[in-house]
Amino acid sequence: MWEDAALAAAPCAASVRPRRNGRFSSLSGAWSGAYRYPQPLFGVREVPFNMVIVETEGAFTGDCDEPDMRPFARGGRVTSSIAGVRRGGDVSFTKQMDGSGGMRHRIFYAGRVNDALTRIEGTWTIPGAWDGTFFMERDGVGAEEAASRAAGAEE
């Protein structure tokens, strides 16, 4: 339900293409994944996240939501925006923290997407500070189809 509403509200929802032959044609859709620290931070080694992506002709934007894992955050959430590109199987994007939780830094991601455009794996870095690995998987067909339906309803 969350994915349907978020994608339908996305300004580029009309660019979402439905699956063909069991494969997606873009990264557009809802994703879930996790990034890993090279060593525990505040006792945490891996942080889960949710992301909604809209891709148009290889360029994409989106929003990310994750738990604030710092001990004093008391269950708070941290949000950010992303902007990136996909060239074939290569994916790179920048995640800009929006100030929630007092964080405003940028994180750079680079990885590879599988042929079906359903899983991305790679590395992230905060230059001069941290780096680690990440993975993300498409949440399912429903989100992309909902965005396509919403785009069709607007026409």
C-alpha positions in Angstrom: 0.0 0.0 0.0 2.8 2.4 0.9 4.6 1.7 -2.3 1.4 2.3 -4.4 0.8 5.7 -2.9 4.5 6.8 -3.0 4.9 5.8 -6.6 1.6 7.2 -7.7 2.6 10.5 -6.2 6.0 10.6 -7.9 6.2 13.3 -10.6 7.8 10.9 -13.1 5.3 8.0 -12.6 4.3 8.2 -16.3 7.8 6.9 -17.2 7.4 3.6 -15.4 7.3 0.7 -17.8 5.6 -2.6 -17.1 7.5 -5.9 -17.0 8.1 -7.7 -20.2 8.9 -11.4 -20.4 9.3 -11.5 -16.6 11.9 -8.7 -16.6 11.6 -5.1 -15.6 12.6 -2.4 -18.0 13.8 0.1 -15.4 14.7 0.5 -11.8 11.4 2.3 -11.1 9.6 0.8 -8.1 9.9 0.1 -4.4 13.1 -1.5 -3.0 14.2 -2.8 0.3 17.8 -3.6 1.4 20.5 -3.0 3.9 23.9 -1.4 4.1 26.7 -2.8 6.2 29.3 -1.0 8.2 32.9 -2.4 8.1 32.7 -2.6 11.9 29.8 -2.1 14.3 28.7 1.4 14.9 26.7 1.9 18.1 26.6 -1.9 18.3 25.0 -2.1 14.8 26.6 -3.8 11.8 23.7 -3.6 9.3 21.0 -1.0 8.7 17.8 -1.8 6.7 16.3 0.7 4.4 13.4 1.2 2.0 13.7 3.2 -1.2 11.3 4.3 -4.0 13.0 4.9 -7.3 11.7 6.6 -10.5 14.0 6.0 -13.6 13.7 7.8 -16.9 16.1 7.0 -19.7 18.9 5.8 -17.4 18.7 8.6 -14.9 16.9 8.1 -11.6 15.8 9.9 -8.5 14.1 8.7 -5.3 13.6 8.8 -1.6 15.0 6.6 1.1 13.8 5.9 4.6 15.7 4.0 7.3 15.7 3.7 11.1 18.0 6.0 13.1 20.2 3.4 14.8 21.9 5.8 17.2 21.1 4.9 20.8 19.7 8.3 21.7 17.4 8.4 18.6 14.7 6.3 20.4 13.2 4.7 17.3 13.4 7.7 15.1 13.6 7.6 11.3 16.2 9.2 8.9 15.2 10.2 5.4 17.2 11.2 2.3 16.9 11.7 -1.4 18.8 9.9 -4.1 19.9 10.8 -7.6 21.8 8.5 -9.9 22.4 6.8 -13.2 22.2 3.3 -14.7 24.4 2.4 -17.6 23.6 -1.2 -18.5 24.3 -3.2 -15.4 26.3 -0.4 -13.7 24.4 1.7 -11.1 25.7 4.7 -9.2 23.9 7.2 -7.1 24.3 9.8 -4.4 22.2 9.7 -1.2 21.8 13.2 0.3 20.7 13.1 3.9 17.9 15.7 4.4 18.8 16.8 7.9 16.5 14.4 9.8 18.3 13.2 12.8 20.7 16.1 12.3 22.5 14.4 9.4 23.2 16.3 6.2 26.1 14.4 4.6 26.3 12.7 1.2 26.9 9.0 0.7 28.1 7.7 -2.7 26.9 4.3 -3.9 28.2 2.1 -6.8 27.1 -1.4 -7.8 25.7 -3.8 -10.3 22.1 -4.7 -11.0 21.2 -8.2 -12.1 19.8 -8.8 -15.6 16.2 -9.0 -14.3 16.6 -5.5 -12.6 15.5 -7.0 -9.3 18.7 -6.9 -7.2 21.6 -4.4 -6.8 24.8 -5.2 -4.9 27.7 -2.9 -4.3 29.7 -0.5 -2.1 29.0 2.8 -0.4 31.4 5.4 0.8 31.5 8.6 2.9 34.9 10.0 1.6 37.4 10.2 4.4 35.1 8.6 7.0 33.4 5.3 6.3 32.7 2.7 3.6 31.0 -0.6 3.3 28.7 -2.8 1.3 25.0 -2.7 0.4 22.3 -4.7 -1.3 18.8 -4.0 -2.3 16.0 -6.0 -3.8 12.8 -5.0 -5.7 9.8 -5.3 -3.4 7.7 -6.8 -6.1 5.7 -6.4 -9.2 2.8 -4.6 -7.4 4.5 -1.3 -7.0 5.6 -0.9 -10.6 2.2 -2.0 -11.9 0.4 0.5 -9.5 2.6 3.3 -10.8 1.7 2.3 -14.4 -2.0 2.3 -13.6 -1.7 5.7 -11.8 0.1 7.1 -14.9 -2.6 5.7 -17.2 -5.4 7.2 -15.0 -3.9 10.7 -15.3 -3.9 10.6 -19.1 
